[in-house]
Amino acid sequence: MSASLLQAAGMLHPQLIEGKIPVVIPVGADQDPHLRLGRDACKRFKEFKFNQLSSTYHKFLPGLKGGKMSSSDPLSYIALTEDPKEVAKKIKKYAFSGGQATLEEHRKKGGNPDIDVAFQMLKYGLEEDDVKLEEIYNNYKSGKLLSGELKNILIEKITKFLEEHQKKRVKAKKLVDKFLN
């Protein structure tokens, strides 16, 4: 109970500092009870009239294993500082698949891209071309594209992304002091 109250307090806090201002809270569906408690608390305070809290709901990228990402489980996420070769191994070994149990079954029934982590990562921004993404979706769902092939598409995209990001990070490190002084 105290954790929920603490989160609700954090949502109301900006209005205590800045005055009666609109507050929009980005939340995942799992955080909705805390937001509801915060909204209820807004109405109950007599000493201070809070603006009602607003929210935007977000669907978050699943962890590699298909559930929630967790900092306590390094096999459930990909860090931006990780070596792309290690990331490829992680994806091949741990990325939850929406494929069938056997090759024959997958070719016959197809896979489920809606639960496949490799497809979800492509969908959430690694594949920029919507037409290509739809083609991957349909090919996987029909069984034309296998789980391993889908993971290889992801590995190619994420390797390129990580290499570019890490190069930019090295350049940005040189500029940090300029912004901190």
Residue, then its C-alpha position, 0 to 999 in steps of 0.5 A: m500500500s505504501a508503494s502505491l501512495l508513494q507513486a501517487a505522491g510523485m504524480l501530485h508533487p509537481q503541482l505543489i512546487e509549480g502551482k496548479i498546473p496540468v500534469v500528464i503521466p506516461v504509464g504502462a497498463d500495469q501502472d494504472p492502479h497507481l494512477r487511479l489512486g493519484r486521481d482519487a487523492c486529487k479529489r480528496f484533498k481539501e487544503f490544496k485543489f489539485n488539477q486532475l491527473s491526465s495520462t497516456y498509456h503505452k505498450f512497452l517492448p517485451g523483454l527477450k524472454g517474452g515477459k517484462m524486461s528486468s535489470s536483475d536479469p541481464l538476459s531479458y534485455i539488450a543494453l545500448t553498450e553491449d557488443p553486437k556479437e554478444v547481442a546476436k548470441k543473446i537473440k539466438k539463444y533467449a529471444f522468445s519465439g512465436g514459432q511452432a515446435t517443429l519445422e514441419e509444423h511451422r511451415k504448415k501452421g505458421g508462426n505468431p508474430d504478435i508474441d514473437v520478440a524478434f518481430q516485436m523489436l522490428k515493429y517497435g522501430l528497427e524496421e522503418d519500412d512499413v511495407k517490408l514489416e507487413e511482408i515479414y509479418n505475413n511471411y512469418k504468419s504463413g510459415k514461409l519465414l522461419s523463427g531463425e530467419l526472423k531472428n537473423i533479420l533482427i540481428e542484422k538490424i540491431t547490429k547496424f543500430l548498435e554500431e551506429h549508436q556506439k560510434k555516436r556515443v564515443k563522439a558525444k563523450k567528447l562534448v559532455d564537458k561542454f554541456l556540464n560547465 
